[in-house]
Amino acid sequence: MKLSRPVSWFLLAFGVWSWIIWITFVKNLVKDASGLAFEDGDPTGYFWVHLLLAVVSFVLGTVVGVIGLRGVRALRRTS
């Protein structure tokens, strides 16, 4: 399958964006002082669910970004 240039760049940008957003989210989750993520120093269910969401998003963002990167590289080879 051949991806167009705009689609390839969009997928690559989405992968990078996903990493930036979720790294920021995880940093904020770990520093949480509201009591949602940690209770008496122990992680709560809220923490584990949101950490799982972040990990899944890292994986999906990486997969989408790699597809976009491969599309960009393929277009540069054929141009």
C-alpha positions in Angstrom: 0.0 0.0 0.0 1.3 3.5 -0.9 0.6 6.4 1.4 0.3 9.9 0.1 2.8 12.6 1.3 0.2 14.4 3.4 -1.1 11.2 5.0 2.5 10.1 5.8 3.4 13.4 7.4 0.1 13.4 9.3 0.7 9.9 10.8 4.3 10.8 11.7 3.2 14.1 13.4 0.4 12.2 15.2 2.9 9.7 16.6 5.2 12.5 17.8 2.2 14.4 19.3 1.0 11.3 21.1 4.4 10.9 22.8 4.6 14.6 23.8 1.1 14.6 25.3 1.3 11.3 27.2 4.8 12.0 28.6 3.5 15.2 30.0 0.4 13.4 31.4 2.5 10.7 33.1 4.8 13.3 34.6 1.8 15.1 36.0 0.2 11.8 37.2 3.3 10.9 39.1 3.5 14.4 40.8 -0.2 14.3 41.7 -0.9 15.9 45.0 -4.7 15.8 44.9 -4.9 12.3 46.4 -6.4 10.7 43.3 -3.2 8.9 42.1 -1.7 8.2 45.5 -3.2 7.5 48.9 -0.8 7.4 51.8 2.0 7.0 49.3 0.5 4.0 47.6 -0.8 4.0 44.0 -4.5 3.9 43.6 -6.7 2.3 41.0 -6.9 5.8 39.3 -3.1 5.7 38.9 -3.0 2.2 37.5 -5.8 2.8 35.0 -4.3 6.0 33.7 -0.8 4.5 33.6 -2.3 1.7 31.5 -4.0 4.2 29.2 -0.6 6.0 28.8 1.3 2.9 28.0 -1.3 1.8 25.4 -1.2 5.3 23.9 2.7 5.2 23.7 2.5 1.9 21.9 -0.2 3.1 19.4 1.5 6.4 18.9 4.8 4.6 18.1 3.1 2.2 15.7 1.3 5.1 13.9 4.5 7.2 13.9 6.5 4.4 12.4 4.0 3.8 9.7 4.1 7.5 8.9 8.0 7.5 8.9 8.1 4.5 6.6 5.6 6.3 4.2 7.8 9.5 4.2 11.0 7.5 3.6 9.3 5.5 0.7 8.2 8.7 -0.9 11.7 10.2 -0.7 13.2 7.1 -2.3 10.8 7.3 -5.3 11.0 11.1 -5.8 
